[in-house]
Amino acid sequence: MDDQAKEVQRVLDAVDAVAAGEPPAERARRLAEMLESVRERVRQERRQAMQEMKDGGMTLRQIAAELDISFGRVRQILAEESDPSTT
């Protein structure tokens, strides 16, 4: 198992541990909180990586081509920091 697969497994194990033995409503609440935290962290990391690509001299169109996403989506993601309503 490579390092990335091991890390994914650790996250999945943490999800299992968070909700173990709790009533369904509490389990659902805790898992929703966990999911939102993970989503936010992934958004931040994605934006940071794309900003590094831009700071390294890539154009938004080059970033879009490299990541196989649209130019508009790249522009939207990079704008997220200055406009929290887009997150």
Secondary structure in CASP SS format (residue, H / E / C, confidence):
PFRMAT SS
TARGET T0000
AUTHOR 0000-0000-0000
METHOD secondary structure of the structure
MODEL  1
M C 1.00
D C 1.00
D H 1.00
Q H 1.00
A H 1.00
K H 1.00
E H 1.00
V H 1.00
Q H 1.00
R H 1.00
V H 1.00
L H 1.00
D H 1.00
A H 1.00
V H 1.00
D H 1.00
A H 1.00
V H 1.00
A H 1.00
A C 1.00
G C 1.00
E C 1.00
P C 1.00
P H 1.00
A H 1.00
E H 1.00
R H 1.00
A H 1.00
R H 1.00
R H 1.00
L H 1.00
A H 1.00
E H 1.00
M H 1.00
L H 1.00
E H 1.00
S H 1.00
V H 1.00
R H 1.00
E H 1.00
R H 1.00
V H 1.00
R H 1.00
Q H 1.00
E H 1.00
R H 1.00
R H 1.00
Q H 1.00
A H 1.00
M H 1.00
Q H 1.00
E H 1.00
M H 1.00
K H 1.00
D H 1.00
G C 1.00
G C 1.00
M C 1.00
T C 1.00
L H 1.00
R H 1.00
Q H 1.00
I H 1.00
A H 1.00
A H 1.00
E H 1.00
L H 1.00
D C 1.00
I C 1.00
S C 1.00
F H 1.00
G H 1.00
R H 1.00
V H 1.00
R H 1.00
Q H 1.00
I H 1.00
L H 1.00
A H 1.00
E C 1.00
E C 1.00
S C 1.00
D C 1.00
P H 1.00
S H 1.00
T H 1.00
T C 1.00
END
